Amino acid sequence: MSIKVIRPGLLTTIQDLGRYGFQKDGIIVSGAMDKLALRIGNLLVGNDEGKAALEVTLMGPRLQFENDALIAMTGGNLSPVIDGEPVKMWRPVYVLKGSVLQFGVPVSGCRSYIAVSGSFAIDKVMGSTATSLRAELGGMNGRALQANDQIPCHQPTETGKEIMKRLKRKQTDRPFKQAFWSIHPKLLPRYEANPTIRTLQGAEFQWFTEESQQAFFDQPFTVTPQSDRMGYRLKGRTLLFKNEKELLSSAVTFGTIQVPKEGNPIVLLADHQTTGGYPRIGQVATVDLPILAQIPPGKQVAFKLISLQEAQRLLIQQEKQLDHIKLILRMKK
Protein backbone atom coordinates (compact mmCIF):
# COMPACT_ATOMS: atom_id res chain seq x y z
CA MET A 1 0.00 0.00 0.00
CA SER A 2 1.23 3.49 -0.78
CA ILE A 3 0.31 7.10 -1.44
CA LYS A 4 1.86 8.90 -4.41
CA VAL A 5 2.84 12.54 -4.06
CA ILE A 6 1.84 14.36 -7.24
CA ARG A 7 2.51 17.82 -5.81
CA PRO A 8 4.12 18.32 -2.38
CA GLY A 9 2.48 21.61 -1.34
CA LEU A 10 4.21 24.36 0.61
CA LEU A 11 5.48 22.15 3.44
CA THR A 12 4.18 18.62 4.00
CA THR A 13 6.03 16.38 6.44
CA ILE A 14 5.53 13.13 8.32
CA GLN A 15 5.09 13.82 12.03
CA ASP A 16 4.17 11.92 15.17
CA LEU A 17 4.21 13.11 18.79
CA GLY A 18 7.96 13.73 18.77
CA ARG A 19 11.39 12.33 19.57
CA TYR A 20 11.74 12.30 23.37
CA GLY A 21 14.65 11.31 25.60
CA PHE A 22 17.50 12.89 23.62
CA GLN A 23 17.35 16.61 24.43
CA LYS A 24 20.28 16.15 26.80
CA ASP A 25 22.29 15.20 23.69
CA GLY A 26 21.08 18.24 21.74
CA ILE A 27 18.51 16.30 19.68
CA ILE A 28 15.29 18.30 19.27
CA VAL A 29 11.86 16.82 19.94
CA SER A 30 10.12 18.00 16.74
CA GLY A 31 6.79 16.21 16.08
CA ALA A 32 3.39 17.64 15.19
CA MET A 33 2.78 21.34 15.76
CA ASP A 34 -0.84 20.60 16.71
CA LYS A 35 -0.49 17.37 18.65
CA LEU A 36 -4.13 17.30 19.72
CA ALA A 37 -5.31 17.28 16.10
CA LEU A 38 -2.87 14.48 15.28
CA ARG A 39 -4.06 12.39 18.25
CA ILE A 40 -7.72 12.78 17.36
CA GLY A 41 -7.05 12.01 13.68
CA ASN A 42 -5.37 8.74 14.59
CA LEU A 43 -8.22 7.75 16.90
CA LEU A 44 -10.75 8.37 14.11
CA VAL A 45 -9.06 5.79 11.84
CA GLY A 46 -8.42 3.16 14.52
CA ASN A 47 -4.73 3.91 15.14
CA ASP A 48 -2.91 4.38 18.39
CA GLU A 49 -3.07 8.12 19.01
CA GLY A 50 0.68 8.69 18.65
CA LYS A 51 1.11 7.18 15.18
CA ALA A 52 2.62 9.20 12.34
CA ALA A 53 0.41 11.35 10.10
CA LEU A 54 1.00 13.95 7.41
CA GLU A 55 1.27 17.55 8.55
CA VAL A 56 0.11 19.94 5.81
CA THR A 57 0.99 23.65 5.99
CA LEU A 58 -1.14 26.38 4.35
CA MET A 59 -0.89 25.27 0.71
CA GLY A 60 -1.63 21.57 0.68
CA PRO A 61 -0.29 18.72 -1.44
CA ARG A 62 -1.91 16.71 -4.21
CA LEU A 63 -1.92 13.03 -3.25
CA GLN A 64 -3.08 9.91 -5.10
CA PHE A 65 -4.17 6.83 -3.17
CA GLU A 66 -2.86 3.70 -4.86
CA ASN A 67 -5.05 1.46 -2.72
CA ASP A 68 -8.35 1.83 -0.90
CA ALA A 69 -7.63 3.63 2.36
CA LEU A 70 -9.28 4.97 5.52
CA ILE A 71 -8.22 8.49 6.40
CA ALA A 72 -9.26 11.37 8.65
CA MET A 73 -8.37 15.02 8.28
CA THR A 74 -8.13 17.17 11.39
CA GLY A 75 -6.63 20.49 12.46
CA GLY A 76 -6.97 23.58 10.30
CA ASN A 77 -9.53 23.53 7.49
CA LEU A 78 -7.58 23.90 4.23
CA SER A 79 -10.60 23.10 2.02
CA PRO A 80 -9.84 19.45 1.16
CA VAL A 81 -11.40 17.88 -1.94
CA ILE A 82 -11.20 14.36 -3.34
CA ASP A 83 -11.48 14.19 -7.13
CA GLY A 84 -12.98 17.66 -7.03
CA GLU A 85 -15.64 16.80 -4.41
CA PRO A 86 -15.47 18.65 -1.05
CA VAL A 87 -14.79 16.33 1.86
CA LYS A 88 -15.56 17.02 5.51
CA MET A 89 -13.12 17.01 8.39
CA TRP A 90 -12.96 15.42 11.84
CA ARG A 91 -14.50 12.11 10.69
CA PRO A 92 -13.43 8.81 9.05
CA VAL A 93 -13.32 8.89 5.23
CA TYR A 94 -13.09 5.76 3.05
CA VAL A 95 -11.09 6.72 -0.05
CA LEU A 96 -11.25 4.54 -3.17
CA LYS A 97 -8.14 3.41 -5.04
CA GLY A 98 -6.97 5.95 -7.63
CA SER A 99 -8.66 8.92 -5.96
CA VAL A 100 -6.76 12.20 -5.64
CA LEU A 101 -6.82 14.39 -2.53
CA GLN A 102 -5.87 18.05 -2.77
CA PHE A 103 -6.51 21.29 -0.92
CA GLY A 104 -7.79 24.77 -1.64
CA VAL A 105 -8.06 28.03 0.28
CA PRO A 106 -7.46 27.96 4.06
CA VAL A 107 -10.73 28.51 5.95
CA SER A 108 -9.40 28.24 9.51
CA GLY A 109 -5.98 27.54 10.93
CA CYS A 110 -2.89 26.89 8.83
CA ARG A 111 -2.01 23.25 9.51
CA SER A 112 -4.04 20.20 8.65
CA TYR A 113 -3.33 16.55 9.50
CA ILE A 114 -3.99 13.47 7.37
CA ALA A 115 -4.12 10.29 9.44
CA VAL A 116 -4.16 6.98 7.55
CA SER A 117 -5.38 3.76 9.17
CA GLY A 118 -2.31 1.60 9.77
CA SER A 119 -0.03 4.64 9.44
CA PHE A 120 3.18 4.68 7.39
CA ALA A 121 5.66 1.86 6.88
CA ILE A 122 8.81 3.89 7.57
CA ASP A 123 11.66 3.26 9.97
CA LYS A 124 11.89 5.03 13.30
CA VAL A 125 14.94 7.10 14.16
CA MET A 126 15.62 7.32 17.90
CA GLY A 127 12.17 5.93 18.60
CA SER A 128 10.22 8.32 16.38
CA THR A 129 9.19 8.81 12.75
CA ALA A 130 8.89 12.60 13.19
CA THR A 131 10.61 14.67 10.51
CA SER A 132 13.29 16.97 11.90
CA LEU A 133 14.15 19.17 8.94
CA ARG A 134 17.27 20.88 10.30
CA ALA A 135 18.76 17.63 11.61
CA GLU A 136 17.54 15.67 8.55
CA LEU A 137 16.11 12.93 10.74
CA GLY A 138 12.97 10.83 10.40
CA GLY A 139 10.12 10.93 7.92
CA MET A 140 11.10 10.66 4.25
CA ASN A 141 14.90 10.80 4.61
CA GLY A 142 14.64 13.75 6.99
CA ARG A 143 13.00 16.09 4.48
CA ALA A 144 9.63 17.42 3.41
CA LEU A 145 7.66 15.48 0.82
CA GLN A 146 8.66 15.92 -2.81
CA ALA A 147 6.88 15.27 -6.10
CA ASN A 148 6.86 11.57 -7.09
CA ASP A 149 7.51 10.34 -3.54
CA GLN A 150 5.83 7.05 -2.74
CA ILE A 151 4.77 6.96 0.91
CA PRO A 152 4.55 3.30 1.99
CA CYS A 153 1.60 2.46 4.24
CA HIS A 154 0.79 -0.44 6.51
CA GLN A 155 -2.45 -2.34 6.07
CA PRO A 156 -5.39 -0.74 7.95
CA THR A 157 -5.78 -1.70 11.57
CA GLU A 158 -8.53 -4.16 12.56
CA THR A 159 -10.61 -1.26 13.83
CA GLY A 160 -9.93 0.59 10.59
CA LYS A 161 -11.07 -2.40 8.55
CA GLU A 162 -14.37 -2.53 10.46
CA ILE A 163 -14.96 1.18 9.83
CA MET A 164 -14.18 0.67 6.13
CA LYS A 165 -16.71 -2.17 5.91
CA ARG A 166 -19.44 0.01 7.37
CA LEU A 167 -18.60 2.96 5.13
CA LYS A 168 -18.39 0.75 2.05
CA ARG A 169 -22.10 -0.01 2.40
CA LYS A 170 -22.98 3.67 1.97
CA GLN A 171 -24.64 4.31 -1.40
CA THR A 172 -22.81 7.10 -3.16
CA ASP A 173 -21.25 7.80 -6.55
CA ARG A 174 -18.47 9.84 -4.98
CA PRO A 175 -14.86 8.61 -4.96
CA PHE A 176 -15.04 8.49 -1.18
CA LYS A 177 -17.50 7.52 1.52
CA GLN A 178 -17.45 9.61 4.67
CA ALA A 179 -19.11 9.06 8.03
CA PHE A 180 -22.24 11.14 8.59
CA TRP A 181 -21.07 11.96 12.12
CA SER A 182 -18.07 13.94 13.38
CA ILE A 183 -16.49 14.96 16.68
CA HIS A 184 -18.65 17.52 18.47
CA PRO A 185 -17.20 21.04 18.14
CA LYS A 186 -17.25 21.48 21.94
CA LEU A 187 -14.61 18.74 22.20
CA LEU A 188 -12.31 20.29 19.60
CA PRO A 189 -9.78 23.16 19.74
CA ARG A 190 -11.29 26.54 18.93
CA TYR A 191 -9.09 27.87 16.16
CA GLU A 192 -9.26 31.64 15.78
CA ALA A 193 -7.58 34.00 13.35
CA ASN A 194 -6.33 36.29 16.13
CA PRO A 195 -6.50 34.25 19.34
CA THR A 196 -5.74 35.06 22.94
CA ILE A 197 -3.28 32.50 24.30
CA ARG A 198 -3.20 31.63 28.00
CA THR A 199 0.31 32.07 29.35
CA LEU A 200 2.32 31.75 32.55
CA GLN A 201 5.02 34.16 33.72
CA GLY A 202 8.45 33.12 32.49
CA ALA A 203 11.49 32.55 34.66
CA GLU A 204 12.90 36.01 33.84
CA PHE A 205 9.59 37.91 33.81
CA GLN A 206 10.82 40.25 36.54
CA TRP A 207 13.80 41.28 34.40
CA PHE A 208 11.49 43.45 32.29
CA THR A 209 10.27 46.95 33.10
CA GLU A 210 6.82 47.27 34.64
CA GLU A 211 5.60 48.94 31.44
CA SER A 212 6.86 46.01 29.35
CA GLN A 213 5.37 43.47 31.74
CA GLN A 214 1.98 45.14 31.38
CA ALA A 215 2.33 45.60 27.62
CA PHE A 216 3.12 41.93 27.11
CA PHE A 217 -0.32 40.99 28.43
CA ASP A 218 -2.21 44.06 27.18
CA GLN A 219 -0.95 44.54 23.61
CA PRO A 220 -1.37 42.09 20.68
CA PHE A 221 1.61 41.00 18.61
CA THR A 222 1.73 40.16 14.89
CA VAL A 223 3.18 36.86 13.67
CA THR A 224 5.78 37.84 11.07
CA PRO A 225 6.58 36.01 7.81
CA GLN A 226 9.98 35.11 9.28
CA SER A 227 8.26 32.42 11.36
CA ASP A 228 8.59 28.64 10.91
CA ARG A 229 8.28 25.36 12.81
CA MET A 230 11.14 26.43 15.07
CA GLY A 231 9.44 29.58 16.30
CA TYR A 232 7.09 32.50 15.70
CA ARG A 233 8.84 35.84 15.45
CA LEU A 234 6.47 38.49 16.80
CA LYS A 235 6.26 42.21 16.13
CA GLY A 236 4.58 44.68 18.45
CA ARG A 237 5.38 46.82 21.47
CA THR A 238 9.13 46.67 22.11
CA LEU A 239 9.80 44.92 25.42
CA LEU A 240 12.53 46.53 27.50
CA PHE A 241 14.76 45.16 30.24
CA LYS A 242 15.30 46.89 33.59
CA ASN A 243 19.06 46.30 33.42
CA GLU A 244 21.52 44.63 31.10
CA LYS A 245 22.03 41.10 32.41
CA GLU A 246 23.76 38.02 31.10
CA LEU A 247 21.76 34.78 31.05
CA LEU A 248 23.38 31.38 30.85
CA SER A 249 21.79 29.08 28.30
CA SER A 250 18.82 27.43 30.00
CA ALA A 251 16.27 24.78 29.15
CA VAL A 252 13.43 25.78 26.84
CA THR A 253 10.39 23.94 25.54
CA PHE A 254 7.46 24.20 23.14
CA GLY A 255 5.71 27.47 24.00
CA THR A 256 8.63 29.19 25.74
CA ILE A 257 8.56 32.93 24.91
CA GLN A 258 12.01 34.45 24.69
CA VAL A 259 12.94 38.10 24.16
CA PRO A 260 16.20 39.03 22.37
CA LYS A 261 17.90 42.38 22.99
CA GLU A 262 15.89 44.18 20.28
CA GLY A 263 12.73 43.51 22.32
CA ASN A 264 10.61 41.48 19.88
CA PRO A 265 9.40 38.16 21.37
CA ILE A 266 10.02 34.75 19.84
CA VAL A 267 7.62 31.92 20.70
CA LEU A 268 9.39 28.57 20.42
CA LEU A 269 7.51 25.82 18.58
CA ALA A 270 7.86 22.11 17.77
CA ASP A 271 11.34 22.33 16.23
CA HIS A 272 12.75 24.49 19.02
CA GLN A 273 16.34 24.16 20.15
CA THR A 274 17.04 22.36 23.42
CA THR A 275 18.46 25.40 25.25
CA GLY A 276 18.25 29.17 24.82
CA GLY A 277 20.14 32.19 26.05
CA TYR A 278 17.43 34.86 25.82
CA PRO A 279 15.35 35.89 28.86
CA ARG A 280 12.04 34.04 29.10
CA ILE A 281 9.13 36.40 29.63
CA GLY A 282 6.41 33.77 29.39
CA GLN A 283 5.46 30.14 28.85
CA VAL A 284 2.37 29.23 26.83
CA ALA A 285 0.06 26.87 28.72
CA THR A 286 0.14 23.37 27.19
CA VAL A 287 -3.62 23.41 26.69
CA ASP A 288 -3.30 26.28 24.19
CA LEU A 289 -0.38 24.93 22.15
CA PRO A 290 -2.78 23.51 19.49
CA ILE A 291 -4.35 26.96 19.05
CA LEU A 292 -0.94 28.62 18.95
CA ALA A 293 0.21 26.19 16.24
CA GLN A 294 -2.64 27.21 13.93
CA ILE A 295 -1.88 30.96 13.74
CA PRO A 296 -0.76 31.88 10.20
CA PRO A 297 1.78 34.64 9.46
CA GLY A 298 0.21 38.09 9.35
CA LYS A 299 -2.31 37.38 12.09
CA GLN A 300 -2.17 38.64 15.65
CA VAL A 301 -1.80 36.90 18.97
CA ALA A 302 -2.48 38.23 22.45
CA PHE A 303 -1.36 36.70 25.74
CA LYS A 304 -3.46 36.28 28.89
CA LEU A 305 -1.82 35.67 32.25
CA ILE A 306 -2.92 32.58 34.16
CA SER A 307 -1.48 30.69 37.14
CA LEU A 308 0.27 27.33 37.07
CA GLN A 309 -2.69 25.81 38.93
CA GLU A 310 -5.12 27.09 36.30
CA ALA A 311 -2.89 25.77 33.50
CA GLN A 312 -2.84 22.35 35.13
CA ARG A 313 -6.62 22.36 35.60
CA LEU A 314 -7.21 23.29 31.96
CA LEU A 315 -4.86 20.55 30.71
CA ILE A 316 -6.58 17.93 32.86
CA GLN A 317 -9.93 19.11 31.47
CA GLN A 318 -8.62 18.78 27.90
CA GLU A 319 -7.38 15.23 28.56
CA LYS A 320 -10.76 14.32 30.02
CA GLN A 321 -12.40 15.58 26.84
CA LEU A 322 -10.03 13.39 24.83
CA ASP A 323 -10.98 10.42 27.00
CA HIS A 324 -14.62 11.23 26.22
CA ILE A 325 -13.80 11.13 22.49
CA LYS A 326 -12.14 7.74 22.94
CA LEU A 327 -15.24 6.42 24.73
CA ILE A 328 -17.53 7.67 21.96
CA LEU A 329 -15.37 6.07 19.28
CA ARG A 330 -15.27 2.73 21.14
CA MET A 331 -19.07 2.76 21.21
CA LYS A 332 -19.09 3.18 17.41
CA LYS A 333 -16.95 0.08 16.79
Buried (B, 14 or more C-beta within 10 A) or exposed (E): BBBBBBBBBEBBBBBBBBBEEBBEEEBBBBBBBBBBBBBBBBBBBBBEBBBBBBBBBBBBBBBBBBBBBBBBBBBBBBBBBBBEBEBEBBBBBBBBEEBBBBBEEBEBBBBBBBBBBBBBBBEEBBEBBBBBBEBEBBBBEBBBBEEEBEBEBBEBBEBBBBBBEBBEEEEEEBBBBBBEEBBEEEBBBEBBEEBBBBBBBBBBBEBBEEEBBEBBBEBBBBBEEEBBBBBBBBEBBEBBBEEEEEBEEBEBBBBBBBBBEEBBBBBBBBBBBBEBEBBBBBBBBBBBBBBBBBBBBEBBBBBEBBEEEBBEEBBEEBEEBBEBBBEBBEEEE
